[in-house]
């Protein structure tokens, strides 16, 4: 199993290594459906992550204090291709 940083990297790996490898990318982009075979992906809540990051930045600019923030976001695996067991 190869985990790629995003779906476009996953598609590039597939084009180089061929179809005999299990790949999974992140972002659930449309490219997953046009590759042959289709690619699996993990859909992540990008909109919510961006909203949280911008809120943190605005708070930091106003308050000038920085405290670590730990957030956990759930992803959904989109299975477009049957993976080997």
OpenMM code with the backbone's topology and positions (N, CA, C; nanometers):
from openmm import Vec3, app, unit

residues = "UNK UNK UNK UNK UNK UNK UNK UNK UNK UNK UNK UNK UNK UNK UNK UNK UNK UNK UNK UNK UNK UNK UNK UNK UNK UNK UNK UNK UNK UNK UNK UNK UNK UNK UNK UNK UNK UNK UNK UNK UNK UNK UNK UNK UNK UNK UNK UNK UNK UNK UNK UNK UNK UNK UNK UNK UNK UNK UNK UNK UNK UNK UNK UNK UNK UNK UNK UNK UNK UNK UNK UNK UNK UNK UNK UNK UNK UNK UNK UNK UNK UNK UNK UNK UNK".split()
positions = [
    Vec3(0.0847, -0.1172, 0.0000),
    Vec3(0.0000, 0.0000, 0.0000),
    Vec3(0.0893, 0.1235, 0.0000),
    Vec3(0.0571, 0.2157, -0.0892),
    Vec3(0.1295, 0.3423, -0.0973),
    Vec3(0.0310, 0.4548, -0.0669),
    Vec3(0.0671, 0.5390, 0.0283),
    Vec3(-0.0133, 0.6558, 0.0625),
    Vec3(0.0517, 0.7779, -0.0010),
    Vec3(-0.0234, 0.8505, -0.0819),
    Vec3(0.0287, 0.9697, -0.1483),
    Vec3(-0.0241, 1.0947, -0.0785),
    Vec3(0.0521, 1.2018, -0.0856),
    Vec3(0.0155, 1.3263, -0.0197),
    Vec3(-0.1108, 1.3901, -0.0735),
    Vec3(-0.1432, 1.3632, -0.1986),
    Vec3(-0.2699, 1.4089, -0.2555),
    Vec3(-0.3032, 1.3217, -0.3761),
    Vec3(-0.4191, 1.3424, -0.4339),
    Vec3(-0.4656, 1.2560, -0.5424),
    Vec3(-0.3852, 1.2738, -0.6710),
    Vec3(-0.3340, 1.3927, -0.6955),
    Vec3(-0.2546, 1.4139, -0.8165),
    Vec3(-0.1208, 1.3405, -0.8077),
    Vec3(-0.0612, 1.3382, -0.6898),
    Vec3(0.0611, 1.2594, -0.6698),
    Vec3(0.0294, 1.1116, -0.6868),
    Vec3(-0.0834, 1.0684, -0.6334),
    Vec3(-0.1260, 0.9291, -0.6468),
    Vec3(-0.1423, 0.8910, -0.7940),
    Vec3(-0.2024, 0.9789, -0.8726),
    Vec3(-0.2192, 0.9527, -1.0160),
    Vec3(-0.0840, 0.9457, -1.0862),
    Vec3(0.0094, 1.0311, -1.0464),
    Vec3(0.1436, 1.0264, -1.1041),
    Vec3(0.2153, 0.8972, -1.0712),
    Vec3(0.2021, 0.8516, -0.9476),
    Vec3(0.2629, 0.7235, -0.9077),
    Vec3(0.2031, 0.6106, -0.9892),
    Vec3(0.0714, 0.6131, -1.0058),
    Vec3(0.0050, 0.5082, -1.0834),
    Vec3(0.0530, 0.5084, -1.2284),
    Vec3(0.0749, 0.6261, -1.2864),
    Vec3(0.1186, 0.6317, -1.4260),
    Vec3(0.2601, 0.5780, -1.4432),
    Vec3(0.3427, 0.5895, -1.3389),
    Vec3(0.4804, 0.5394, -1.3462),
    Vec3(0.4887, 0.3913, -1.3105),
    Vec3(0.4216, 0.3526, -1.2030),
    Vec3(0.4337, 0.2152, -1.1533),
    Vec3(0.3306, 0.1191, -1.2102),
    Vec3(0.2277, 0.1704, -1.2733),
    Vec3(0.1268, 0.0831, -1.3324),
    Vec3(0.0129, 0.0515, -1.2377),
    Vec3(-0.0663, -0.0456, -1.2783),
    Vec3(-0.1897, -0.0769, -1.2074),
    Vec3(-0.1728, -0.1819, -1.0992),
    Vec3(-0.0585, -0.2439, -1.0882),
    Vec3(-0.0407, -0.3538, -0.9932),
    Vec3(0.0053, -0.3070, -0.8560),
    Vec3(-0.0398, -0.1913, -0.8147),
    Vec3(-0.0026, -0.1380, -0.6843),
    Vec3(-0.1265, -0.0739, -0.6213),
    Vec3(-0.1414, -0.0934, -0.4922),
    Vec3(-0.2524, -0.0300, -0.4210),
    Vec3(-0.2102, 0.1090, -0.3772),
    Vec3(-0.2881, 0.2086, -0.4187),
    Vec3(-0.2601, 0.3490, -0.3882),
    Vec3(-0.3784, 0.4114, -0.3171),
    Vec3(-0.3500, 0.5067, -0.2342),
    Vec3(-0.4567, 0.5891, -0.1777),
    Vec3(-0.4028, 0.7306, -0.1635),
    Vec3(-0.4818, 0.8251, -0.2109),
    Vec3(-0.4439, 0.9654, -0.2018),
    Vec3(-0.5324, 1.0377, -0.1017),
    Vec3(-0.5155, 1.1676, -0.0955),
    Vec3(-0.5942, 1.2502, -0.0042),
    Vec3(-0.6517, 1.3671, -0.0832),
    Vec3(-0.7739, 1.4018, -0.0586),
    Vec3(-0.8469, 1.5167, -0.1140),
    Vec3(-0.9723, 1.4751, -0.1896),
    Vec3(-0.9779, 1.3533, -0.2402),
    Vec3(-1.0915, 1.3036, -0.3186),
    Vec3(-1.1222, 1.3959, -0.4366),
    Vec3(-1.0203, 1.4213, -0.5180),
    Vec3(-1.0346, 1.5055, -0.6362),
    Vec3(-1.0931, 1.4257, -0.7527),
    Vec3(-1.1445, 1.4964, -0.8532),
    Vec3(-1.2062, 1.4309, -0.9690),
    Vec3(-1.1095, 1.3424, -1.0463),
    Vec3(-0.9793, 1.3687, -1.0354),
    Vec3(-0.8813, 1.2879, -1.1083),
    Vec3(-0.8908, 1.1401, -1.0701),
    Vec3(-0.9413, 1.1116, -0.9504),
    Vec3(-0.9548, 0.9726, -0.9048),
    Vec3(-1.0458, 0.8914, -0.9960),
    Vec3(-1.1415, 0.9572, -1.0582),
    Vec3(-1.2397, 0.8872, -1.1404),
    Vec3(-1.1975, 0.8726, -1.2857),
    Vec3(-1.0966, 0.9477, -1.3296),
    Vec3(-1.0574, 0.9421, -1.4705),
    Vec3(-0.9313, 0.8603, -1.4941),
    Vec3(-0.8683, 0.8122, -1.3876),
    Vec3(-0.7525, 0.7250, -1.4045),
    Vec3(-0.8018, 0.5836, -1.4306),
    Vec3(-0.7139, 0.5002, -1.4806),
    Vec3(-0.7522, 0.3617, -1.5072),
    Vec3(-0.6520, 0.2690, -1.4410),
    Vec3(-0.6952, 0.1959, -1.3395),
    Vec3(-0.8272, 0.1960, -1.2757),
    Vec3(-0.8454, 0.3203, -1.1896),
    Vec3(-0.9699, 0.3481, -1.1499),
    Vec3(-0.9946, 0.4630, -1.0625),
    Vec3(-0.9151, 0.4510, -0.9324),
    Vec3(-0.8804, 0.5641, -0.8744),
    Vec3(-0.7993, 0.5663, -0.7525),
    Vec3(-0.8856, 0.5803, -0.6273),
    Vec3(-0.8396, 0.5195, -0.5193),
    Vec3(-0.9025, 0.5387, -0.3890),
    Vec3(-0.8476, 0.6666, -0.3271),
    Vec3(-0.9278, 0.7283, -0.2418),
    Vec3(-0.8862, 0.8541, -0.1814),
    Vec3(-0.9502, 0.8701, -0.0442),
    Vec3(-0.8932, 0.9588, 0.0339),
    Vec3(-0.9506, 0.9950, 0.1628),
    Vec3(-1.0012, 1.1385, 0.1505),
    Vec3(-1.1326, 1.1553, 0.1632),
    Vec3(-1.1922, 1.2889, 0.1594),
    Vec3(-1.1732, 1.3530, 0.2964),
    Vec3(-1.1174, 1.4723, 0.2972),
    Vec3(-1.0958, 1.5433, 0.4234),
    Vec3(-1.1749, 1.6743, 0.4203),
    Vec3(-1.2137, 1.7262, 0.5368),
    Vec3(-1.2951, 1.8485, 0.5415),
    Vec3(-1.2108, 1.9749, 0.5210),
    Vec3(-1.1677, 1.9967, 0.3987),
    Vec3(-1.0776, 2.1082, 0.3681),
    Vec3(-1.1406, 2.2425, 0.4054),
    Vec3(-1.2694, 2.2599, 0.3768),
    Vec3(-1.3351, 2.3872, 0.4091),
    Vec3(-1.3302, 2.4159, 0.5589),
    Vec3(-1.3598, 2.3152, 0.6399),
    Vec3(-1.3575, 2.3342, 0.7853),
    Vec3(-1.2151, 2.3594, 0.8346),
    Vec3(-1.1176, 2.2885, 0.7767),
    Vec3(-0.9785, 2.3068, 0.8164),
    Vec3(-0.9319, 2.4492, 0.7843),
    Vec3(-0.9708, 2.5006, 0.6672),
    Vec3(-0.9339, 2.6371, 0.6285),
    Vec3(-1.0006, 2.7397, 0.7201),
    Vec3(-1.1274, 2.7156, 0.7528),
    Vec3(-1.1992, 2.8062, 0.8433),
    Vec3(-1.1320, 2.8095, 0.9806),
    Vec3(-1.0967, 2.6930, 1.0332),
    Vec3(-1.0299, 2.6861, 1.1631),
    Vec3(-0.8936, 2.7549, 1.1600),
    Vec3(-0.8178, 2.7332, 1.0529),
    Vec3(-0.6845, 2.7939, 1.0417),
    Vec3(-0.6940, 2.9458, 1.0318),
    Vec3(-0.7887, 2.9955, 0.9533),
    Vec3(-0.8019, 3.1410, 0.9410),
    Vec3(-0.8501, 3.2023, 1.0726),
    Vec3(-0.9380, 3.1327, 1.1437),
    Vec3(-0.9818, 3.1808, 1.2749),
    Vec3(-0.8663, 3.1875, 1.3734),
    Vec3(-0.7811, 3.0860, 1.3712),
    Vec3(-0.6632, 3.0847, 1.4575),
    Vec3(-0.5706, 3.2011, 1.4231),
    Vec3(-0.5494, 3.2251, 1.2943),
    Vec3(-0.4621, 3.3344, 1.2513),
    Vec3(-0.5173, 3.4700, 1.2953),
    Vec3(-0.6459, 3.4916, 1.2763),
    Vec3(-0.7074, 3.6185, 1.3172),
    Vec3(-0.6948, 3.6373, 1.4681),
    Vec3(-0.7208, 3.5318, 1.5434),
    Vec3(-0.7069, 3.5389, 1.6892),
    Vec3(-0.5623, 3.5722, 1.7276),
    Vec3(-0.4673, 3.5093, 1.6622),
    Vec3(-0.3253, 3.5335, 1.6910),
    Vec3(-0.2866, 3.6783, 1.6597),
    Vec3(-0.3356, 3.7315, 1.5488),
    Vec3(-0.3021, 3.8692, 1.5123),
    Vec3(-0.3595, 3.9700, 1.6119),
    Vec3(-0.4758, 3.9392, 1.6670),
    Vec3(-0.5382, 4.0301, 1.7640),
    Vec3(-0.4785, 4.0155, 1.9032),
    Vec3(-0.4552, 3.8923, 1.9453),
    Vec3(-0.4155, 3.8636, 2.0832),
    Vec3(-0.2637, 3.8610, 2.1021),
    Vec3(-0.1905, 3.8306, 1.9985),
    Vec3(-0.0437, 3.8218, 2.0011),
    Vec3(0.0096, 3.7075, 2.0877),
    Vec3(-0.0766, 3.6222, 2.1364),
    Vec3(-0.0301, 3.5047, 2.2108),
    Vec3(-0.0531, 3.3810, 2.1246),
    Vec3(0.0353, 3.2881, 2.1409),
    Vec3(0.0235, 3.1647, 2.0635),
    Vec3(0.0196, 3.0475, 2.1600),
    Vec3(-0.0845, 2.9706, 2.1487),
    Vec3(-0.0958, 2.8474, 2.2263),
    Vec3(-0.1159, 2.7338, 2.1272),
    Vec3(-0.0550, 2.6211, 2.1545),
    Vec3(-0.0751, 2.5077, 2.0632),
    Vec3(-0.2226, 2.4684, 2.0560),
    Vec3(-0.2665, 2.4388, 1.9379),
    Vec3(-0.4030, 2.3912, 1.9169),
    Vec3(-0.3940, 2.2561, 1.8480),
    Vec3(-0.4633, 2.1597, 1.9029),
    Vec3(-0.4659, 2.0258, 1.8444),
    Vec3(-0.6075, 1.9966, 1.7981),
    Vec3(-0.6226, 1.9692, 1.6716),
    Vec3(-0.7535, 1.9382, 1.6147),
    Vec3(-0.7450, 1.8015, 1.5483),
    Vec3(-0.8515, 1.7280, 1.5581),
    Vec3(-0.8614, 1.5997, 1.4889),
    Vec3(-0.9779, 1.6103, 1.3914),
    Vec3(-0.9507, 1.5828, 1.2659),
    Vec3(-1.0533, 1.5867, 1.1623),
    Vec3(-1.0762, 1.4451, 1.1114),
    Vec3(-1.1999, 1.4128, 1.0874),
    Vec3(-1.2335, 1.2803, 1.0348),
    Vec3(-1.2286, 1.2829, 0.8831),
    Vec3(-1.1786, 1.1755, 0.8257),
    Vec3(-1.1782, 1.1593, 0.6816),
    Vec3(-1.2684, 1.0437, 0.6428),
    Vec3(-1.3081, 1.0420, 0.5176),
    Vec3(-1.3923, 0.9344, 0.4659),
    Vec3(-1.3187, 0.8698, 0.3497),
    Vec3(-1.2988, 0.7389, 0.3576),
    Vec3(-1.2318, 0.6674, 0.2489),
    Vec3(-1.3304, 0.6473, 0.1348),
    Vec3(-1.2908, 0.6918, 0.0170),
    Vec3(-1.3701, 0.6742, -0.1034),
    Vec3(-1.3070, 0.5611, -0.1828),
    Vec3(-1.3755, 0.4486, -0.1890),
    Vec3(-1.3209, 0.3325, -0.2594),
    Vec3(-1.3722, 0.3305, -0.4028),
    Vec3(-1.2855, 0.3696, -0.4944),
    Vec3(-1.3184, 0.3673, -0.6365),
    Vec3(-1.2609, 0.2440, -0.7046),
    Vec3(-1.1657, 0.1776, -0.6387),
    Vec3(-1.0997, 0.0595, -0.6935),
    Vec3(-1.0947, -0.0451, -0.5835),
    Vec3(-1.1140, -0.1695, -0.6206),
    Vec3(-1.1028, -0.2792, -0.5248),
    Vec3(-0.9559, -0.2953, -0.4887),
    Vec3(-0.9267, -0.2931, -0.3592),
    Vec3(-0.7889, -0.3067, -0.3132),
    Vec3(-0.7603, -0.4512, -0.2766),
    Vec3(-0.6342, -0.4903, -0.2936),
    Vec3(-0.5920, -0.6255, -0.2568),
    Vec3(-0.5915, -0.6399, -0.1063),
    Vec3(-0.6184, -0.7574, -0.0584),
    Vec3(-0.6147, -0.7845, 0.0868),
    Vec3(-0.4781, -0.8342, 0.1251),
] * unit.nanometer
topology = app.Topology()
chain = topology.addChain("A")
for resn in residues:
    res = topology.addResidue(resn, chain)
    for name in ("N", "CA", "C"):
        topology.addAtom(name, app.Element.getBySymbol(name[0]), res)
